[in-house]
């Protein structure tokens, strides 16, 4: 698919560039995680997958770009965190993590806005600190921020 995109993200959103999450933390086994590669992340299938997740979790018209960017950022942060899988598909479909993968919302066709926000994240990196890996309708861990009733924590 092909979509013409414009940058519609809020100006007040801080941007953490992708090089800030390109670390290689170690598993307990001593093996290194794969270093995130911008070209690999920009594969259209990754844009499509992340836009499905963003749409399934925060795709309603009333959801702000800030919320959508934070939801997508959690996925990228988890990929770089040694407590989670290091590939997008495994993070998104990890058992019990994203309700949109079991309630059918993930299957909805992404909108131009969710695609634009997914592409923005894959080109520029997460918009939240790298330690923010929790997202729910209730507090988990130490709360970083609450946006439209969704708690983001570390």
QUIRAKA-V647313 format. One record per pair of residues at least 12 apart in sequence whose C-alpha atoms are under 10 Angstrom apart, sorted by the first residue. I is the first residue (numbers start at 1). J is the second residue. D is the distance in Angstrom with one decimal. If there is no record, write none. Layout:
BEGIN
{{I | J | D} {I | J | D}}
END
This chain:
BEGIN
{{1 | 44 | 8.4} {1 | 45 | 9.9} {1 | 48 | 9.1} {2 | 44 | 9.3} {3 | 111 | 9.9} {3 | 112 | 7.1} {3 | 115 | 8.0} {3 | 116 | 8.4} {4 | 112 | 8.4} {4 | 115 | 9.9} {4 | 116 | 8.6} {5 | 112 | 7.6} {5 | 113 | 8.4} {5 | 115 | 8.3} {5 | 116 | 5.8} {5 | 117 | 9.3} {5 | 119 | 8.8} {5 | 120 | 9.4} {6 | 112 | 9.7} {6 | 113 | 9.2} {6 | 116 | 7.2} {6 | 117 | 9.7} {6 | 120 | 9.5} {7 | 113 | 9.6} {7 | 116 | 7.4} {7 | 117 | 8.3} {7 | 119 | 9.8} {7 | 120 | 7.7} {8 | 65 | 7.8} {8 | 113 | 8.4} {8 | 116 | 8.2} {8 | 117 | 8.3} {8 | 120 | 9.6} {9 | 64 | 9.3} {9 | 65 | 6.1} {9 | 66 | 7.2} {9 | 68 | 9.8} {9 | 69 | 8.3} {9 | 113 | 9.8} {9 | 116 | 9.2} {9 | 117 | 7.6} {9 | 120 | 8.6} {10 | 64 | 9.2} {10 | 65 | 7.1} {10 | 66 | 6.9} {10 | 69 | 10.0} {11 | 66 | 10.0} {12 | 66 | 9.3} {13 | 65 | 9.5} {13 | 66 | 7.1} {13 | 69 | 9.1} {13 | 70 | 9.7} {13 | 127 | 6.7} {13 | 128 | 8.6} {14 | 126 | 9.1} {14 | 127 | 5.7} {14 | 128 | 7.2} {14 | 129 | 9.3} {15 | 121 | 9.1} {15 | 124 | 7.3} {15 | 125 | 7.2} {15 | 126 | 6.6} {15 | 127 | 4.6} {15 | 128 | 7.3} {15 | 129 | 9.1} {16 | 73 | 9.8} {16 | 121 | 9.5} {16 | 124 | 7.2} {16 | 125 | 5.8} {16 | 126 | 5.6} {16 | 127 | 5.5} {16 | 128 | 6.9} {16 | 129 | 7.3} {16 | 130 | 8.4} {17 | 121 | 9.0} {17 | 122 | 9.7} {17 | 123 | 8.5} {17 | 124 | 5.1} {17 | 125 | 4.8} {17 | 126 | 7.0} {17 | 127 | 8.2} {18 | 36 | 8.4} {18 | 37 | 8.8} {18 | 38 | 7.4} {18 | 76 | 9.5} {18 | 121 | 8.6} {18 | 122 | 8.0} {18 | 123 | 7.5} {18 | 124 | 5.6} {18 | 125 | 4.1} {18 | 126 | 7.1} {18 | 127 | 9.8} {19 | 36 | 8.8} {19 | 37 | 9.3} {19 | 38 | 8.9} {19 | 124 | 8.9} {19 | 125 | 7.9} {20 | 125 | 8.1} {20 | 126 | 9.1} {20 | 129 | 9.5} {20 | 130 | 8.1} {21 | 35 | 8.8} {21 | 36 | 7.6} {21 | 76 | 8.5} {21 | 77 | 7.5} {21 | 79 | 9.2} {21 | 80 | 6.4} {21 | 81 | 9.1} {21 | 125 | 7.7} {21 | 126 | 8.4} {21 | 129 | 9.4} {21 | 130 | 6.8} {21 | 131 | 10.0} {22 | 34 | 9.1} {22 | 35 | 5.7} {22 | 36 | 5.4} {22 | 37 | 7.6} {22 | 38 | 9.2} {22 | 80 | 7.4} {22 | 125 | 9.7} {23 | 35 | 6.2} {23 | 36 | 7.7} {23 | 80 | 7.2} {23 | 81 | 9.3} {24 | 36 | 8.4} {24 | 80 | 7.8} {24 | 81 | 9.2} {24 | 82 | 8.9} {25 | 80 | 7.7} {25 | 81 | 7.4} {25 | 82 | 6.3} {26 | 81 | 9.5} {26 | 82 | 6.8} {27 | 81 | 9.8} {27 | 82 | 6.2} {27 | 83 | 8.4} {28 | 82 | 8.9} {32 | 82 | 9.3} {33 | 79 | 9.3} {33 | 80 | 8.0} {33 | 81 | 9.0} {33 | 82 | 7.5} {33 | 85 | 9.0} {33 | 86 | 6.9} {33 | 87 | 9.9} {34 | 79 | 9.4} {34 | 80 | 8.7} {34 | 86 | 7.0} {34 | 87 | 8.8} {35 | 79 | 9.7} {35 | 80 | 8.1} {35 | 86 | 8.9} {36 | 76 | 9.3} {36 | 79 | 8.2} {36 | 80 | 7.4} {36 | 86 | 8.5} {36 | 87 | 9.0} {37 | 122 | 9.9} {38 | 122 | 7.2} {38 | 123 | 7.0} {38 | 124 | 8.9} {38 | 125 | 9.0} {39 | 122 | 9.1} {39 | 123 | 8.8} {40 | 122 | 9.5} {41 | 76 | 9.7} {41 | 87 | 9.6} {41 | 88 | 8.9} {41 | 119 | 9.4} {41 | 121 | 9.6} {41 | 122 | 6.0} {41 | 123 | 8.0} {41 | 125 | 10.0} {42 | 118 | 9.7} {42 | 119 | 7.4} {42 | 120 | 9.8} {42 | 121 | 9.5} {42 | 122 | 5.9} {42 | 123 | 6.8} {43 | 119 | 9.8} {43 | 122 | 9.2} {44 | 119 | 8.9} {46 | 87 | 9.9} {46 | 88 | 7.4} {46 | 89 | 8.5} {46 | 118 | 8.6} {46 | 119 | 8.8} {46 | 122 | 8.3} {47 | 114 | 9.5} {47 | 115 | 6.7} {47 | 116 | 8.8} {47 | 117 | 9.2} {47 | 118 | 5.7} {47 | 119 | 5.7} {47 | 120 | 9.3} {47 | 121 | 9.1} {47 | 122 | 7.3} {47 | 123 | 9.9} {48 | 109 | 9.4} {48 | 110 | 7.8} {48 | 114 | 9.3} {48 | 115 | 6.9} {48 | 118 | 7.9} {48 | 119 | 8.8} {49 | 88 | 8.0} {49 | 89 | 7.6} {49 | 92 | 8.6} {49 | 106 | 9.0} {49 | 107 | 9.9} {49 | 110 | 9.3} {49 | 115 | 9.3} {49 | 118 | 8.7} {50 | 71 | 9.5} {50 | 72 | 6.7} {50 | 73 | 9.8} {50 | 75 | 8.2} {50 | 76 | 9.4} {50 | 88 | 7.9} {50 | 89 | 8.9} {50 | 92 | 8.4} {50 | 106 | 9.8} {50 | 110 | 9.4} {50 | 114 | 8.5} {50 | 115 | 7.9} {50 | 117 | 9.0} {50 | 118 | 5.7} {50 | 119 | 8.4} {50 | 121 | 9.2} {50 | 122 | 8.9} {51 | 68 | 9.3} {51 | 72 | 8.1} {51 | 106 | 9.1} {51 | 109 | 8.8} {51 | 110 | 5.9} {51 | 111 | 8.0} {51 | 112 | 9.1} {51 | 113 | 8.7} {51 | 114 | 5.1} {51 | 115 | 4.9} {51 | 116 | 8.1} {51 | 117 | 7.4} {51 | 118 | 5.2} {51 | 119 | 8.1} {52 | 92 | 9.9} {52 | 100 | 9.0} {52 | 101 | 9.5} {52 | 105 | 8.3} {52 | 106 | 5.4} {52 | 107 | 6.9} {52 | 108 | 7.0} {52 | 109 | 6.9} {52 | 110 | 5.5} {52 | 111 | 8.8} {52 | 114 | 7.7} {52 | 115 | 8.1} {52 | 118 | 8.9} {53 | 68 | 9.5} {53 | 71 | 8.3} {53 | 72 | 7.5} {53 | 75 | 9.0} {53 | 92 | 7.3} {53 | 93 | 9.7} {53 | 98 | 8.2} {53 | 99 | 9.7} {53 | 100 | 7.1} {53 | 101 | 7.9} {53 | 105 | 8.4} {53 | 106 | 5.7} {53 | 107 | 8.8} {53 | 108 | 9.4} {53 | 110 | 8.7} {53 | 114 | 8.9} {53 | 118 | 9.1} {54 | 67 | 9.1} {54 | 68 | 5.8} {54 | 69 | 8.0} {54 | 70 | 9.1} {54 | 71 | 6.2} {54 | 72 | 5.9} {54 | 73 | 9.7} {54 | 75 | 9.6} {54 | 100 | 9.2} {54 | 105 | 9.9} {54 | 106 | 8.3} {54 | 110 | 8.3} {54 | 111 | 9.9} {54 | 113 | 9.8} {54 | 114 | 6.2} {54 | 115 | 8.6} {54 | 117 | 8.3} {54 | 118 | 7.4} {55 | 68 | 7.9} {55 | 71 | 9.6} {55 | 72 | 9.7} {55 | 100 | 8.8} {55 | 105 | 7.6} {55 | 106 | 6.9} {55 | 107 | 9.1} {55 | 108 | 7.4} {55 | 109 | 8.0} {55 | 110 | 5.8} {55 | 111 | 7.4} {55 | 113 | 9.0} {55 | 114 | 5.9} {55 | 115 | 8.6} {55 | 117 | 10.0} {55 | 118 | 9.7} {56 | 98 | 8.8} {56 | 99 | 8.3} {56 | 100 | 5.1} {56 | 101 | 7.8} {56 | 103 | 9.1} {56 | 104 | 8.0} {56 | 105 | 4.6} {56 | 106 | 4.5} {56 | 107 | 7.5} {56 | 108 | 7.0} {56 | 109 | 9.2} {56 | 110 | 8.4} {56 | 114 | 9.6} {57 | 71 | 7.4} {57 | 72 | 9.3} {57 | 98 | 7.6} {57 | 99 | 7.6} {57 | 100 | 6.0} {57 | 101 | 9.2} {57 | 105 | 7.6} {57 | 106 | 7.7} {58 | 70 | 9.6} {58 | 71 | 7.4} {58 | 72 | 9.5} {58 | 100 | 9.6} {58 | 105 | 9.9} {58 | 114 | 8.7} {58 | 148 | 9.9} {58 | 150 | 9.6} {59 | 105 | 9.2} {59 | 106 | 9.8} {59 | 108 | 9.4} {59 | 110 | 8.0} {59 | 111 | 7.9} {59 | 113 | 8.6} {59 | 114 | 6.9} {60 | 111 | 9.9} {60 | 114 | 9.9} {61 | 111 | 10.0} {61 | 113 | 9.7} {62 | 148 | 9.3} {63 | 147 | 9.3} {63 | 148 | 7.5} {64 | 147 | 8.8} {64 | 148 | 8.2} {65 | 113 | 8.1} {65 | 114 | 8.5} {65 | 116 | 9.8} {65 | 117 | 7.3} {66 | 117 | 9.3} {66 | 127 | 8.7} {66 | 147 | 7.9} {66 | 148 | 9.5} {67 | 146 | 9.3} {67 | 147 | 6.2} {67 | 148 | 7.3} {67 | 149 | 9.8} {67 | 150 | 8.1} {67 | 152 | 9.9} {68 | 113 | 9.2} {68 | 114 | 7.3} {68 | 117 | 6.9} {68 | 118 | 8.4} {68 | 147 | 9.9} {69 | 114 | 8.9} {69 | 116 | 9.9} {69 | 117 | 6.1} {69 | 118 | 7.5} {69 | 120 | 8.4} {69 | 121 | 7.1} {69 | 125 | 9.9} {69 | 126 | 7.6} {69 | 127 | 6.6} {69 | 128 | 8.7} {70 | 117 | 9.8} {70 | 121 | 9.4} {70 | 126 | 7.5} {70 | 127 | 6.4} {70 | 128 | 6.6} {70 | 129 | 10.0} {70 | 132 | 9.3} {70 | 135 | 8.9} {70 | 145 | 9.8} {70 | 147 | 8.8} {70 | 150 | 9.8} {70 | 152 | 8.1} {71 | 118 | 9.8} {71 | 126 | 9.5} {71 | 127 | 9.7} {71 | 128 | 9.7} {71 | 133 | 9.6} {71 | 134 | 9.4} {71 | 135 | 7.3} {71 | 136 | 9.8} {71 | 150 | 9.3} {71 | 152 | 8.6} {72 | 114 | 9.6} {72 | 117 | 8.1} {72 | 118 | 6.7} {72 | 119 | 10.0} {72 | 120 | 9.9} {72 | 121 | 7.1} {72 | 122 | 9.2} {72 | 125 | 9.6} {72 | 126 | 7.5} {72 | 127 | 8.9} {72 | 128 | 9.9} {73 | 118 | 9.0} {73 | 121 | 6.9} {73 | 122 | 9.2} {73 | 125 | 7.4} {73 | 126 | 4.4} {73 | 127 | 6.2} {73 | 128 | 6.6} {73 | 129 | 8.9} {73 | 130 | 8.5} {73 | 132 | 8.5} {73 | 133 | 8.4} {74 | 91 | 9.7} {74 | 126 | 7.6} {74 | 127 | 9.2} {74 | 128 | 8.0} {74 | 129 | 9.3} {74 | 130 | 8.3} {74 | 131 | 9.0} {74 | 132 | 6.5} {74 | 133 | 5.1} {74 | 134 | 6.9} {74 | 135 | 7.3} {74 | 152 | 8.4} {74 | 153 | 9.5} {75 | 87 | 9.4} {75 | 88 | 7.1} {75 | 89 | 9.6} {75 | 91 | 6.6} {75 | 92 | 7.0} {75 | 126 | 8.8} {75 | 132 | 9.8} {75 | 133 | 7.5} {75 | 134 | 9.4} {75 | 135 | 9.8} {76 | 88 | 7.5} {76 | 91 | 8.8} {76 | 121 | 8.3} {76 | 122 | 8.4} {76 | 125 | 7.6} {76 | 126 | 6.6} {76 | 127 | 10.0} {76 | 130 | 8.5} {76 | 133 | 8.8} {77 | 91 | 9.9} {77 | 125 | 9.0} {77 | 126 | 7.1} {77 | 127 | 9.9} {77 | 128 | 8.6} {77 | 129 | 8.2} {77 | 130 | 5.4} {77 | 131 | 6.9} {77 | 132 | 6.9} {77 | 133 | 6.0} {77 | 134 | 9.5} {78 | 91 | 6.9} {78 | 92 | 9.5} {78 | 130 | 8.4} {78 | 131 | 8.5} {78 | 132 | 8.4} {78 | 133 | 5.7} {78 | 134 | 8.8} {79 | 91 | 6.7} {79 | 92 | 9.7} {79 | 133 | 9.4} {80 | 130 | 8.0} {80 | 131 | 9.4} {80 | 133 | 9.8} {81 | 130 | 8.2} {81 | 131 | 7.9} {81 | 132 | 9.8} {81 | 133 | 8.2} {83 | 133 | 9.7} {84 | 133 | 9.3} {92 | 106 | 9.8} {97 | 134 | 9.4} {97 | 135 | 9.1} {97 | 136 | 9.4} {98 | 135 | 9.1} {98 | 136 | 9.1} {99 | 136 | 9.9} {128 | 144 | 9.0} {128 | 145 | 9.6} {128 | 152 | 9.4} {129 | 144 | 8.9} {129 | 153 | 10.0} {129 | 154 | 9.1} {130 | 154 | 8.9} {131 | 144 | 9.5} {131 | 153 | 8.2} {131 | 154 | 5.6} {132 | 144 | 7.1} {132 | 145 | 9.5} {132 | 152 | 6.6} {132 | 153 | 5.2} {132 | 154 | 4.4} {133 | 152 | 7.4} {133 | 153 | 6.4} {133 | 154 | 5.7} {134 | 151 | 7.7} {134 | 152 | 5.4} {134 | 153 | 4.9} {134 | 154 | 6.1} {135 | 150 | 6.7} {135 | 151 | 5.5} {135 | 152 | 4.6} {135 | 153 | 6.5} {135 | 154 | 9.1} {136 | 149 | 8.7} {136 | 150 | 5.6} {136 | 151 | 5.4} {136 | 152 | 6.8} {136 | 153 | 8.7} {137 | 149 | 6.3} {137 | 150 | 4.8} {137 | 151 | 5.8} {137 | 152 | 8.9} {138 | 150 | 7.0} {138 | 151 | 5.9} {138 | 152 | 8.9} {138 | 153 | 9.9} {139 | 151 | 5.6} {139 | 152 | 7.4} {139 | 153 | 7.1} {139 | 154 | 9.9} {140 | 152 | 7.5} {140 | 153 | 5.8} {140 | 154 | 7.5} {141 | 153 | 5.5} {141 | 154 | 5.4} {142 | 154 | 5.3}}
END
